[in-house]
């Protein structure tokens, strides 16, 4: 289908719903979904933000500012994934347990507030990646209108740009727990280390960064176009000085640069293929 046709399909899907809670993170996909849902449903939609130590404070503030600027109603849920030992264990299915908590909380909010459906911002490209959270969404019957309209990530960015949305070209920003190496328990302390370290790198002018937490070692991923500026002795000294106060003894720069999902490189095929089990607390 042409992009205009896909856009029409998306609007038809959203317009057919009685009311909708949108899982909203402030990323381009969920923000565009919230924008279109609000256009279609008005106050019969609500953008729900899951707040926990895995969400950077700057991302929470930016998400709220964006929604407020467009008059999109928002609701903040305090999620408790850090109370779930299956999440804290941080194996290959960590994302499942995180999203299971999110959609469990959203389902309770849906019933309490009287909304008919849940939705989240999965696009067609997401189906090709290892994303256990999609299984959690399916368990809770969460809709994926962007994927149902066959929209790719780039097409969503194009539509968001055409709509004049400020975050059309916003870099991907996964939750802070995605920076913790598999097998290392996720704690509020190491999430805070990562957040402070990434804020320090942004203060040095590096906007697309990941600080991967390997215990005493911080492995920094910087956008490849910014690597020449990072690879000077003076800048390397500044990076080291900025990250050591965050609790890291050793600081290293990943020569491959920034790339989404690099922690998945170490997962065995069996871990990716296995379906997670849902546990109750």
N, C-alpha and C positions, 0 to 999 in steps of 0.2 A: 504494500500500500504506500501511497504518497504520504508525506508527513502531514499534510492538511487533512487527509482522510483519517490518519491515526489520531490526530487531535480531535476530530469530530467524534470518533469512537469513544475516546476518553470522556468527552463531555456527555455523551449519551449514557455511558456507564454510570457516571457520577450523578447525573440528573435523574436516573431511574431509582435512586436510593431514597428511602424515607429520611434517614438521618445517619450521621457517620462520625465516628471517632477516628482521627488520623494519628498514627504514631509519628511524631514529629521530632527530628533531631537537630534541625537547622542546616542539614546538608542540602545540596541542590535537589536531589530526588524528592525527599520528604517535604521540602519547602514548596516545590512546584506542585506536588500533589495537594498540599494544604491550600495553596493559592487557587487551584482549579476547583477543589471541593467547595471552597468558600464562595467562589463565583457561581457555582451550580446550586448550592444549598443554603447559602447565607448562614444564619445562626443555627441552622439545623446540622452544622458540623462543628467540631471542636478539635483543635490541634493539641495533642497530649504529649508533653515532654516528660521523659523519665529522668529524674534527677538522682544521682548517686555519686560516690567518689570517683567513678570511672568517667564521668562527664566533666571535661575542663570547664572552669568557671567562665572563661572568655567565650566558650561555645554556648553556654547557657545564656549569657547576656546577649550575645549576637542573635541567637534564635528568638529570644523574646522581643528584641528591638525590631527585627525584621517583621515579625507577625504584627506587632503593634503599629508599625508604619503602614500596613495594609488593612488594618482593622480586623485581622483574623483572630477570633477568640482562642485563647489558650488556657490550658490547665496543667499544672505541674503535679506529677505523681512522684512520691518518694519511694523508689524501689529498694529492695533489700537483698539484692543478689549476694552481697558479701556475707550474709547469714547462711547461705547455702553451701555446705561443704563440697557439693558436686561442682559448683562454680569456682570456689576457692582453690580446689585441687588443680585446676588449670590444665586439663588434658585437651585433646583435640576437639572435644565437644563443649568447651566452655561457652561458646556463643549460643549454643542451644539452651543451656541453663539460664543464661542472661535473658534471652528473648522469651523463654518460658515464664520467667518472673515478670517481664514487661507485659506480656499479653494476659497473664493471670490478673495482674493489677488493672489492666485496661478493661478486661471483661467485667470485673467487679464494678469499675467506674461506669461502664456502659449500662449495667443493670440499675445502678443507683441513680444515674442521671437520665435514664430513659432513652438511650440512643439505640438504633436498630442494628448497626454494623460496625465492625472494626476494619481498618485498612492500614497498609504500610507501603513504603516506597520502593519495593522491588521492581527492577526493570528487566528486560530480556537478557541483558549481558550478565546479570547476577546469576542466572541459571547455569552458566558455564564455570562458575567459580565454586570453591569449597565454602559453603555458607550454611552451617548447621542451623542457624537461626530460622531459615526458611521452613525447616521441619517443625519448629515450635509454632511458627505462624499458622501452618496448616492444621496443627492440633487444635488451635483456637479458632479455626474457620475465619482467619483474617483475610480480607480481600487484598488483591494486588492489582489495582486498576491500571497502573502504568504498564505492567507486563501484559495484562489482558488486552491493552490497546497496541501491543507489540512495539512499544517504544524502547529504543536503545538509550544508553547513557548520553551519547552525543546528541541524539535527537531531543532529549529532555533539556539539555543545555541550550540547544538552538531555540526551542520553544520558550524557555525561560528568558533568553536574551531578547527574543521578539516581543515578549511581554514587558520588557524593561525591568526585569527583576535584578536586583543588585548582586545576587549570589549566583548568577548564571555560570560564571567561570570559577566559582569557589573550588579550591582543591579538596579532594576527598579527606575526610577527617574521622577515622574510626575511633571507637572508644579507647580510653587509655589502657585498658586491660589487654588490648591487642599488641601492646608493646612489651608485655612480660613474656619471657621465654616459656614455652610449654614445660610443665612439670614444676615450675617455681610457683609457690602459692601466691595468689592475688591477694594483696592486703591494701588497706588504706594508706599505709606507709609507702609501699613501693609505687602505688599509683601517684601519690603526691610527689615522689622523687621525679617521676617521668614528667609530670605537669610542670614542675619548677624548671627542669632542665630544658624542656621545649620552649617555655617562655623565655628563658635566658638566651637561647639560640635566636629566637625571633627578635630579641632586643639587639642582637648583633647584625640583624638585617637578613636573616635566612627565614623565608616565609614558608616554604614547603619542606618540612623536616619530620623525621621520626627519631625518637630516642628509644632504642631497643634495650630493655633491661635484662642484663645477664649477670645478676648478682652485683659483685663489686665493679663489673665492667659495664660501661655505657657504650653501645655501638650506635653511632650516629649515621643516619641516612639523610643526605641533603640532595635536593634536586640537581641533576647532572649539570644543568646550565650554570649553577652556582658553585660547582666544585672548584673551578679555577681560583675563585676568590677565597675559598676555604683552604686551598693547598698552598699557603704561604706560611713560613715559619711564624710570622707575627700573628696571623689569624689563628693558627693552630694553638699558639700559646694563650690567646684570648678565649678560645673554646674550652681549653683545659681548665683555665682559671674560672670560667663561668660554671662548669659542670661539677667540679669537685665539691663545692659547698652544698650541692644537692645530695651528697652522700655516696658518690662514686669514687672509688680509688683509682680506677683506670679508665681512660677515655680513648676510644678508637674511632676512626672515620672509615665507614664502609665505602670502598672504592667503586662499587656498583651504583652508588647513589640511591636516591629515594625510589622505592617501589612498593606498591600496595601488596600486603599479604606475604611479606618475605619470611615471616615466622613459619608459614606453612611449608616452606621448602624442606624442613627437617622432619615433617610428619611422614610416617610410613604409609604406603598405599592402604594397608589394612585399617588404619585409623580414619582415613578419609572415607573409605567405603562403608564403615560400620555405622549403623543407626544408633543414636544415643537413646538411653533409657530415661524415661521421665520418673523423677522421684518426688514424693511429697514431703513437706517439712512439718 
